[in-house]
Amino acid sequence: MTSASLLAPGSRSDLAEPSTVNLSGYAYHPETPVWNNSFARSTESPIDTCGGPGQSIPVDVSGLPVTIQFQVGGESINAPIILPFLLIFDYVLPANFGIWQIDNLSAPGGPGGGGWAFSYSPCP
């Protein structure tokens, strides 16, 4: 069994987050799954800490939906599965620091597999 970590333990930024994982060593040679966990559009209310206290926001996501495309006999077959584990994120937004627009990546129709992506603006 192969495992992959998106970020090193204790990472405070997703700056170097990979967007693919190579599964070519598995049976039937599935295509490499690709995802995008970057901010696409605001799907949640913004969080504003300008002139106010910091906030710590826990977010739990149960089950990670994944679709892998296989090529079998020249035909593309999509295999959707839900990986049965719990993802736990704790976002800490400092006091009097800025405004965060939030894209909930695990919302219905979300572009990613869990957690939030942010677009940040400093306090005016």
PEWORA-V942423 format. One record per backbone hydrogen bond with DSSP energy under -1.0 kcal/mol. NH is the residue of the N-H (numbers start at 1). CO is the residue of the C=O. If there is no record, write none. Layout:
BEGIN
NH:CO / NH:CO
END
This chain:
BEGIN
11:8 / 17:14 / 26:23 / 29:26 / 31:69 / 35:19 / 43:102 / 44:102 / 47:100 / 49:98 / 52:49 / 55:93 / 57:91 / 59:89 / 61:87 / 63:85 / 64:83 / 66:81 / 68:79 / 70:77 / 72:75 / 75:72 / 77:70 / 79:68 / 81:66 / 83:64 / 85:83 / 87:61 / 89:59 / 91:57 / 93:55 / 96:49 / 96:52 / 99:121 / 100:47 / 101:119 / 103:117 / 105:103 / 105:115 / 107:104 / 110:107 / 117:103 / 119:101 / 121:99
END
